[in-house]
Amino acid sequence: MKDEYPMTQSSRPSRPDPADGADTTRVDPRWRRTREAILRAGQELFGRHHHSVVSLDELIQLAAISKQSFYNHFTDKDELVAELLDTARHEFDALASAANGDEKDPALRIATGLSVYAGQALENAAHARLLAHLLFENISADSQTNSPVVADIRLGLDQGRLALYTVETGAAFIIGVGGALVNRVLLDGDHARAMMSAQQFCTLTLRAFGIAPIEADVIAARAVDRVFRSRS
């Protein structure tokens, strides 16, 4: 199957970057279509299965491309995983940042981030599953991937707003809750139930982080309303 001209790995083109002054409008349409097909296939497969058990043959079959065409775009499967995670994380961070705005309360920021995660599961199930699976690969507080939530946890600890043993514990807890929330929302399947699940998971997280029960309920309700009101 020859969907584009084969190239050696040494001549494999990198993705055009507008920041480098590249004219992305002049990219060969076949090159762009092939790359998009690979990314869609990876998102779907890695969202359903751990990437270690997904074979390259499965990827190229779903993408309907040749193996050579895959290598024209990616050195190996790990490079594809890294790009998908980077894309998913940047999308999530942008949505969470927009939802939080200039909010200063770390408890509300954390609850809003979890609510955004739930909203993503409704709008792009494959993307949300992918992010949930891949985040479990690295729950370290030192990871750049986790830096936004780690910053909120550190702020909460510095202010005495949150009560946790360590930043690492908080980051791991939020990643775990986020993955469980995505699965719950996917099972719920509708807007109203997703809102209810998001509020319950946010309340659980805030209470685990030392917020009093009544206040945790209030903050969770505010966060869910803030995120889901714009999606209704």
C-alpha positions in Angstrom: 0.0 0.0 0.0 1.7 3.2 -1.1 -0.2 6.2 0.2 2.9 8.5 0.0 6.4 8.3 -1.4 8.6 6.1 0.8 11.5 7.8 2.6 14.4 6.5 4.6 14.2 7.3 8.3 17.2 9.6 7.9 15.2 11.7 5.4 11.9 11.5 7.4 10.4 15.0 7.5 9.6 16.6 10.8 6.3 18.1 11.4 6.2 21.7 10.1 6.3 24.2 12.9 4.8 27.6 12.3 6.9 28.9 15.2 10.0 28.2 13.0 8.6 30.1 10.1 7.4 27.0 8.3 4.7 27.5 5.7 2.3 24.8 6.8 -0.1 25.6 3.9 2.4 24.1 1.4 2.7 20.6 3.1 1.9 17.8 0.7 -1.8 16.9 1.4 -0.9 13.2 1.3 1.7 13.7 4.0 -0.8 15.5 6.2 -3.6 12.9 5.6 -1.3 10.1 6.5 -0.1 11.7 9.7 -3.6 12.5 10.8 -4.7 8.9 10.1 -1.8 7.6 12.3 -2.7 10.0 15.1 -6.4 9.1 15.0 -5.5 5.4 15.1 -3.1 5.8 18.0 -5.6 7.9 19.9 -8.3 5.2 19.5 -6.1 2.2 20.2 -4.1 3.7 23.1 -7.3 5.0 24.6 -8.7 1.4 24.8 -5.5 -0.6 25.5 -2.1 0.1 27.2 0.3 1.1 24.4 2.7 -1.8 25.3 0.1 -4.3 24.1 -0.8 -2.5 20.9 1.3 -3.7 18.0 2.5 -1.6 15.1 0.6 -3.9 12.8 -2.6 -3.0 14.6 -1.8 0.7 14.2 -1.1 0.6 10.5 -4.1 -1.6 9.8 -6.5 0.8 11.6 -4.8 3.8 9.9 -4.9 2.0 6.5 -1.3 2.9 5.7 1.9 1.0 5.0 4.5 0.3 7.6 7.0 2.4 5.6 4.6 5.3 5.7 4.4 5.1 9.5 8.2 5.3 9.6 8.1 8.4 7.4 6.4 10.1 10.3 7.5 8.5 13.5 10.7 6.7 14.6 8.8 4.2 16.6 5.6 3.7 18.6 7.0 5.5 21.7 7.4 8.7 19.6 3.8 8.5 18.6 2.7 7.9 22.2 4.7 11.0 23.3 3.2 13.2 20.7 -0.4 12.1 21.5 0.2 12.7 25.2 1.7 16.1 24.5 -1.3 17.1 22.4 -3.9 15.8 24.8 -2.2 17.4 27.8 -1.9 20.8 26.1 -5.5 20.7 25.1 -6.5 19.8 28.7 -4.2 22.5 30.2 -5.7 25.1 27.9 -9.2 24.3 28.8 -8.5 24.1 32.5 -6.6 27.4 32.4 -9.5 29.1 30.6 -12.0 27.7 33.1 -9.9 28.8 36.1 -9.0 32.2 34.7 -7.4 34.3 37.5 -8.9 32.1 40.3 -6.6 32.2 43.3 -8.2 29.5 45.5 -6.2 26.3 44.9 -9.1 24.1 46.1 -11.4 25.6 43.5 -8.7 25.4 40.9 -8.2 21.7 41.5 -12.0 21.0 41.5 -12.3 23.0 38.3 -9.6 21.0 36.6 -11.3 17.7 37.5 -14.6 19.1 36.1 -12.9 20.0 32.9 -11.6 16.4 32.7 -15.2 15.2 33.1 -16.3 17.6 30.4 -13.7 16.3 28.0 -14.9 12.8 28.5 -18.3 13.8 27.3 -17.0 15.7 24.2 -14.0 13.5 23.2 -14.2 10.1 24.8 -11.1 8.7 23.0 -9.0 11.7 23.9 -10.0 11.6 27.5 -9.4 7.9 27.8 -6.0 8.3 26.2 -5.0 11.0 28.6 -6.2 9.0 31.6 -4.2 5.9 30.5 -1.0 7.8 29.7 -0.9 9.9 32.8 -0.6 6.8 34.9 2.7 6.3 33.1 4.2 9.1 35.1 2.7 10.3 38.3 5.8 12.0 39.5 5.5 15.5 40.9 8.7 16.4 39.0 7.1 15.6 35.7 6.5 18.6 33.4 3.2 16.9 32.4 1.9 17.2 35.9 3.3 20.7 36.6 -0.1 22.6 36.6 -1.8 20.5 39.2 1.5 20.3 41.2 1.6 24.1 41.3 -2.0 24.2 42.7 -1.1 21.6 45.3 2.0 23.5 46.4 0.1 26.7 46.6 -2.6 25.0 48.8 0.1 23.6 51.1 1.9 26.9 51.4 -1.3 28.7 52.2 -2.4 26.1 54.7 -5.5 25.6 52.6 -4.8 21.9 51.9 -3.7 19.2 54.3 -1.5 16.5 52.6 1.5 14.5 53.6 3.4 15.4 50.4 2.9 17.0 47.0 3.6 13.6 45.4 0.7 12.1 47.3 -1.7 14.8 46.1 -0.6 14.6 42.5 -1.0 10.8 42.5 -4.4 11.0 44.1 -5.7 13.6 41.6 -4.4 11.5 38.6 -6.1 8.4 40.0 -9.4 10.2 40.7 -9.3 11.8 37.3 -9.0 8.4 35.6 -11.8 7.0 37.6 -13.9 10.1 36.9 -13.4 9.7 33.1 -14.5 6.1 33.3 -17.6 7.0 35.4 -18.6 9.8 32.9 -18.2 7.4 30.0 -20.5 5.0 31.7 -23.0 7.7 32.6 -23.1 8.9 29.0 -25.2 12.1 29.5 -24.7 15.6 30.6 -26.8 15.6 33.8 -25.3 12.4 35.2 -21.8 13.6 34.3 -22.3 16.7 36.3 -23.4 14.7 39.3 -20.4 12.3 39.0 -18.0 15.3 38.6 -19.4 17.0 41.7 -19.2 13.8 43.8 -15.6 13.1 42.7 -14.6 16.7 43.3 -16.1 16.6 46.8 -14.3 13.4 47.6 -11.0 14.9 46.5 -11.4 18.1 48.4 -12.3 16.3 51.6 -9.3 14.0 51.2 -7.2 17.2 50.9 -8.5 18.5 54.2 -11.4 20.7 53.2 -14.4 20.6 55.6 -17.3 18.5 54.2 -19.8 21.4 53.8 -17.2 23.7 52.1 -16.0 20.8 49.9 -19.6 20.4 48.6 -20.0 24.1 47.9 -16.6 24.4 46.1 -17.4 21.2 44.0 -20.8 22.6 43.0 -19.2 25.9 41.9 -16.5 24.2 39.9 -19.0 21.9 38.1 -21.3 24.8 37.4 -18.4 26.9 36.1 -17.4 24.2 33.6 -20.6 22.5 32.6 -22.7 25.7 32.2 -20.6 26.7 29.2 -21.1 23.2 27.7 -24.9 23.0 28.1 
